[in-house]
Amino acid sequence: MTRWKELSPERQMDLRAAYDIEMARQTNTCSLDEKIARFAEWLAPQGIAFGMDDLAKG
């Protein structure tokens, strides 16, 4: 699997845009853990790994 941080910024933006479209159809959650789990689950079939350590800091 490719780590999220290894993707180009352009690829990350493309995936975020696609994910936003998919999540617009889903039930919202305020839980950060749930949001991360959903994103990781969505990325996994695409060969991309995402976890807490991939969150932007600062």
Contacts in CASP RR format, 6 or more apart in sequence:
PFRMAT RR
TARGET T0000
AUTHOR 0000-0000-0000
METHOD contacts of the structure
MODEL  1
MTRWKELSPERQMDLRAAYDIEMARQTNTCSLDEKIARFAEWLAPQGIAF
GMDDLAKG
1 44 0 8 1.000
1 47 0 8 1.000
1 48 0 8 1.000
1 49 0 8 1.000
2 47 0 8 1.000
2 48 0 8 1.000
2 49 0 8 1.000
3 48 0 8 1.000
3 49 0 8 1.000
3 54 0 8 1.000
4 12 0 8 1.000
4 43 0 8 1.000
4 48 0 8 1.000
4 49 0 8 1.000
4 50 0 8 1.000
4 51 0 8 1.000
4 54 0 8 1.000
5 54 0 8 1.000
7 15 0 8 1.000
7 48 0 8 1.000
15 43 0 8 1.000
15 46 0 8 1.000
15 48 0 8 1.000
19 39 0 8 1.000
19 42 0 8 1.000
22 42 0 8 1.000
23 38 0 8 1.000
26 38 0 8 1.000
29 35 0 8 1.000
29 38 0 8 1.000
36 50 0 8 1.000
36 51 0 8 1.000
36 52 0 8 1.000
36 55 0 8 1.000
39 50 0 8 1.000
40 49 0 8 1.000
40 50 0 8 1.000
40 51 0 8 1.000
43 49 0 8 1.000
43 50 0 8 1.000
END
